[in-house]
Amino acid sequence: MLIEIDKNSGFCFGVVNAIQKAEQELEQNKPLFCLGDIVHNETEVERLTQKGLITIAHTDLEQLNGKKMLIRAHGEPPSTYKLANRQQLHIIDATCPVVLALQKKIHKVYSDNDKESTQIVIFGKKGHAEVNGLVGQTENTAIVIEKIEDIKQLNFTKNIFLFSQTTQSIEKFNELVNNIQQRILPPAHFVFNDTICRQVSNRIPHIQEFARKHDIIIFVSGKKSSNGKALFNECKSANDNTFFVSEIDEVKNIPIENVNSIGICGATSTPMWLMKAVEEKISQA
């Protein structure tokens, strides 16, 4: 039986950078506090917890004084930095460079344009950590659009500046652009910014091709990962025999008898070591 791990799956650059920063700091100093799960993968979070990483919530910041805190790849709004400075926290900033550049773009548009005649719109998931950081650049005035139907919130007589969460679908973003273009009423103008990370978006066609190559696909991801859910659905659309696992032991529930080839892939938040552990578990079955 052939077992293949998708070499293009696993951590994206932003997550690799955040975990490396955490590990480097943990080698020298413990504990290190992380604002939210460093990555949406429970197994990887547990591994780093064993090394001394302590995950905290925003509500815990008021109780921290003078500690070291890591800001994960998703980024944070300006209000978090202000509170951290007030608490004299030493910040290790692991915001993904792509996200950081997007934050700066949104902040500039917000600063440079009249607030009454301008709407800043973000295509993304409401409540997602990255989106919260982006909305924060506008003093929480940006409008978050999750799907086409949400554009009814917009005033098409006002200027619209559209941005996207870095992990959104290019196809859905373009559909949103077309819908707004058809509705904008001059003299109002519409400016859209394709801010989708290609390292993430380019995985979709590749992972579909990978899924079609094998009899069974085992998709490894944390249950909290939005990217994991999206990529799993792409695999499932290409190969109906696609199974979602978040822990190694879940592999035993997958029927692999009389199977010639198995493909193992995962989300941008899935560590390669976990996919290799799944491979080993299958080999022993």
C-alpha positions in Angstrom: 0.0 0.0 0.0 1.3 3.4 -1.0 1.2 6.2 1.7 2.0 9.7 0.6 2.2 12.9 2.6 1.5 16.0 0.6 4.7 18.0 0.7 2.9 21.3 0.2 0.7 20.8 3.3 1.5 22.0 6.8 2.5 25.3 8.3 2.5 28.4 6.3 5.3 30.9 6.7 3.5 33.0 9.2 2.9 30.0 11.5 6.4 28.7 11.2 7.7 32.2 12.1 5.5 32.4 15.2 6.4 28.9 16.5 10.1 29.5 15.9 10.0 32.7 17.9 8.1 30.9 20.7 10.6 28.0 20.8 13.6 30.3 20.8 12.2 32.3 23.7 11.2 29.2 25.6 14.8 27.9 25.4 16.0 31.0 27.2 13.1 32.0 29.5 10.0 30.5 31.0 7.1 31.0 31.1 6.1 32.7 27.9 2.5 33.8 27.6 0.6 33.6 24.3 -2.5 35.6 23.6 -4.8 33.0 22.2 -3.8 29.6 20.7 -0.5 30.1 18.9 -2.0 27.9 16.1 -5.4 26.3 15.6 -4.1 22.8 16.2 -4.7 21.3 19.7 -1.9 18.8 19.4 0.7 21.4 18.5 -0.6 23.8 21.3 -0.2 20.9 23.8 3.4 20.2 22.6 4.4 23.9 23.2 2.5 23.9 26.5 4.8 21.1 27.7 7.7 23.4 26.8 6.4 26.2 29.0 4.0 28.2 26.7 1.0 29.5 28.6 -2.1 30.4 26.5 -4.1 33.3 27.8 -7.2 35.2 26.9 -7.6 39.0 26.4 -9.4 39.1 29.8 -6.2 37.9 31.5 -4.1 40.9 30.3 -5.2 43.0 33.2 -3.6 40.5 35.6 -0.3 40.3 33.8 2.5 42.7 34.8 6.0 42.8 33.4 5.7 39.4 31.8 6.7 38.3 28.3 3.8 37.8 25.8 3.8 36.6 22.3 1.4 38.0 19.7 0.7 35.2 17.3 0.6 35.3 13.4 -3.0 36.4 13.3 -2.1 39.8 14.7 -3.9 42.1 17.1 -5.7 45.5 17.1 -4.0 48.6 18.4 -6.0 48.4 21.6 -4.1 45.2 22.6 -0.8 46.9 22.2 -1.9 49.8 24.3 -3.1 47.6 27.1 0.1 45.5 27.0 2.2 48.7 27.3 0.1 49.8 30.2 0.8 46.5 31.9 4.5 46.8 31.0 4.5 43.6 29.1 7.4 42.7 27.0 5.9 41.9 23.6 7.3 39.3 21.2 5.5 40.2 18.0 5.0 37.2 15.7 2.4 38.9 13.5 2.6 37.4 10.0 4.3 39.9 7.7 1.4 39.6 5.2 -1.1 40.4 7.9 1.0 43.2 9.2 1.2 44.8 5.8 -2.6 44.5 5.4 -3.2 46.2 8.8 -1.0 49.1 7.7 -3.0 49.4 4.4 -6.3 49.5 6.2 -5.0 52.0 8.8 -3.8 54.3 6.0 -7.1 54.3 4.2 -8.9 54.9 7.4 -6.6 57.8 8.3 -6.6 59.4 4.8 -10.3 59.4 4.1 -13.3 61.3 5.3 -15.1 59.1 7.9 -18.6 60.2 6.9 -18.4 59.4 3.2 -16.2 56.3 3.4 -17.0 52.7 4.2 -14.1 50.3 4.9 -15.2 46.7 4.2 -13.4 43.5 5.2 -14.3 40.2 3.6 -13.7 37.7 6.3 -15.0 35.7 9.2 -16.6 37.7 12.0 -14.8 37.2 15.3 -11.7 35.6 13.7 -8.5 36.8 15.4 -7.1 38.2 12.2 -10.3 40.0 11.3 -10.5 41.5 14.8 -7.0 42.9 14.3 -8.0 44.4 10.9 -11.2 46.0 12.2 -9.2 47.5 15.1 -7.2 49.6 12.5 -10.5 51.5 11.9 -11.4 52.0 15.5 -13.9 49.2 15.0 -15.9 51.0 12.3 -15.1 48.6 9.4 -18.0 46.5 8.1 -17.2 42.7 8.0 -18.8 40.8 5.1 -18.8 37.0 5.3 -20.9 36.2 2.2 -22.5 37.9 -0.8 -25.8 38.4 1.0 -24.1 40.6 3.6 -23.6 43.4 1.1 -27.1 44.6 2.0 -25.4 46.3 4.9 -23.5 48.6 2.6 -24.6 52.1 1.5 -23.8 52.2 -2.2 -24.0 56.0 -2.3 -20.8 56.2 -0.2 -17.2 55.3 -1.2 -16.3 51.7 -0.5 -12.8 50.4 0.2 -12.8 46.6 0.2 -10.1 44.4 1.8 -9.9 40.7 2.4 -8.8 38.5 5.3 -5.6 36.8 4.0 -7.0 33.3 4.0 -10.2 33.9 2.1 -11.1 32.3 -1.3 -10.0 34.3 -4.3 -13.1 33.1 -6.3 -15.5 34.3 -3.6 -13.6 37.6 -3.3 -13.9 38.2 -7.0 -17.6 37.4 -6.9 -18.0 40.0 -4.1 -16.1 42.6 -6.1 -18.4 42.0 -9.1 -21.5 42.4 -7.0 -20.4 45.7 -5.4 -19.3 47.0 -8.8 -22.7 46.5 -10.2 -24.4 48.3 -7.3 -22.1 51.3 -6.6 -23.8 54.6 -7.4 -21.7 57.4 -8.9 -20.2 59.8 -7.8 -19.3 57.3 -5.1 -16.3 55.2 -6.0 -15.3 51.6 -5.2 -11.7 50.5 -4.6 -10.9 46.9 -3.9 -7.6 45.4 -2.6 -6.9 41.8 -3.2 -5.0 41.1 0.0 -5.4 37.3 -0.1 -2.2 35.4 0.7 -1.2 33.3 -2.3 0.8 30.9 -0.3 -2.5 29.9 1.3 -4.9 30.3 -1.7 -2.6 28.4 -4.1 -3.0 25.3 -1.9 -6.6 24.8 -3.1 -5.9 23.6 -6.7 -2.9 21.6 -5.5 -4.8 19.8 -2.7 -7.6 19.0 -5.1 -5.2 17.4 -7.5 -3.5 15.5 -4.6 -6.9 14.2 -3.4 -7.7 12.8 -6.8 -4.5 10.8 -6.9 -5.4 8.5 -4.0 -8.1 6.0 -3.0 -8.4 7.6 0.4 -7.4 11.0 1.8 -6.7 11.5 5.5 -7.0 15.2 6.2 -5.2 16.2 9.4 -6.3 19.4 11.1 -7.3 21.0 14.4 -11.0 21.3 14.9 -10.8 25.1 15.5 -9.0 25.8 12.2 -11.1 27.8 9.6 -8.4 27.0 7.0 -8.6 23.4 7.9 -12.4 23.3 7.4 -12.1 25.0 4.0 -9.3 22.8 2.7 -11.0 19.6 4.0 -14.1 20.6 2.0 -11.9 21.1 -1.1 -10.5 17.6 -0.6 -13.9 16.1 -0.1 -15.2 17.7 -3.3 -12.3 16.1 -5.2 -12.4 12.7 -3.4 -15.5 11.6 -1.5 -13.3 9.1 0.5 -11.8 12.0 2.5 -11.6 11.6 6.3 -11.0 14.4 8.9 -8.7 13.5 11.9 -7.5 15.8 14.6 -5.7 13.2 16.7 -3.5 10.2 15.8 -5.8 7.6 17.4 -8.7 8.7 15.2 -7.0 6.9 12.3 -8.2 3.5 13.6 -11.7 4.4 12.7 -10.8 4.8 9.0 -11.4 1.7 6.8 -8.2 1.1 4.9 -8.7 -2.6 3.9 -8.1 -3.3 0.3 -6.9 0.2 -0.3 -4.0 0.7 -2.8 -3.0 4.3 -1.9 -3.6 6.7 0.9 -2.9 10.5 0.8 -2.2 12.5 4.0 -2.6 16.2 3.9 -3.5 19.1 6.2 -4.1 22.7 6.9 -1.8 25.7 7.1 -2.0 25.1 10.9 -1.1 21.4 10.8 2.5 20.5 11.9 4.4 18.1 9.6 5.4 16.0 12.6 1.7 15.2 13.2 1.1 14.1 9.6 4.2 11.9 9.8 2.8 10.4 13.1 -0.4 9.6 11.2 1.6 7.9 8.5 3.4 5.8 11.0 0.1 4.8 12.7 -1.3 3.7 9.4 1.8 1.7 8.6 1.5 -0.2 11.9 -2.2 -1.1 11.3 
